[in-house]
Amino acid sequence: MKVLWFSVTQSLYGQNTTSHNGGGWISSLEHIVRNISDVQLAVAFIDHSSEGKFKVITDNVIYYPMTIVRSRKERLIDKFNIDSIDKDILNSCKKVVEDYNPDVIHVFGSEWCFGLISEYTKIPVVIHLQGSWPPYRNAQYPPGYSRKEEIINRWYNPKAILQFILDERRSFQRARREEKILSITSYFMGRTRWDKALTKFYSPKSEYFYCSEALRSDIMASNIKWNLQKRSESILVTVGGGHVLKGLDVILKTAQLLKMRGDIDFEWRLLGPTPANMRKFEKKTSILCRDVCVKPLGRKSAKEVQQNLIDASLYVHTAYIDNSPNSICEAQYLGLPVISTYVGGIPSLFKDDYPQDCLVPTNDPYYLASKIVEILKNEELSLSMSKSNLEIATYRHSEERILNDLLRCYKKISK
């Protein structure tokens, strides 16, 4: 069976064939699929290296590095409208489809234009859901934030105001484009009740296949699992980016409440956010990281993330919106107790008997702080949460199970 992936990353092409730091779950999935005799795999992606190669064959995989050349005029147009560059990308996609002639087209993510390829081919297209721009856009201004405030904060820089307005325009266009992609697609892959609900809303007659995401190989290959460590200082860990939707303001507020209690010695490590990322949240909340034991450590390698998770007392996820964050999945796979906001697809990541109080409302630092204290002071609860997470993550992220789910989907839609 010939399968063509349209990927938002270069997967294992080029340097990623020898290094797996930040390669993401798509490259992890390619590790699983690339040597399966039933599948002849091709991977197409946007190439920014300007090498100009149309097709490269490496380790039984055909790669299509699609180089999109834009003139100065076109780059200017792109700032106002996404249609022009989408058209060029889709023209490249059509050339790839024509050259490879696959049995199945597998598109990663509905947020990009690749899903529109189904309008130009009769080959079945399945979209593997990641996030979803319309609901993310709906949540882009959490309580205390507004579009007006973002513009006012840039009053001294007209260029920054213009850039913000243009970004907003493209964000709106992306949301409308994704709604079109969801409505014209007949097949979807996903892993949460949330993303399944979205597909049925936009495309009621579509077929939905369950297929979990592959975790980073460094995490999967680890034989080291989390153990409850008795120490004088508790370590909280959060992994993610510096975007406002990650709830970094909630972290500062929660840390301040924990500090005020006085009976919990803790350090809250942020893996991903940098001190520069945190400045706007410090300004927003009038809470400084250094005053509330919050340490933004910036981006870390997979091994560094793993070590910080193993050292942690508790993993905390504070996002305002999410589908199935791999940061939670990796923490679960290592056996950590996890407390998270109850948003999007996150509830689907936990067993039905998981303590429901550990899935908390968004933007409620008081409740979150209370639950953190309860877990840190209750060894039995921490261990039961750990056991539950380890069991479900080991089952969900089994490479054999992921491969079987994937092949089942391919075989069914190719017929």
PyMOL commands that set and color helices and strands:
alter all, ss='L'
color gray80, all
select helices_A, chain A and resi 14-17+24-33+72-80+83-100+113-119+133-138+147-152+158-184+193-202+217-220+244-246+248-261+275-285+289-291+302-311+326-333+346-349+356-358+365-376+379-396+399-414
alter helices_A, ss='H'
color red, helices_A
select strands_A, chain A and resi 2-6+40-47+56-58+61-67+104-108+125-128+187-190+207-210+234-239+266-271+294-298+314-317+338-341+359-360
alter strands_A, ss='S'
color yellow, strands_A
deselect
rebuild
show_as cartoon
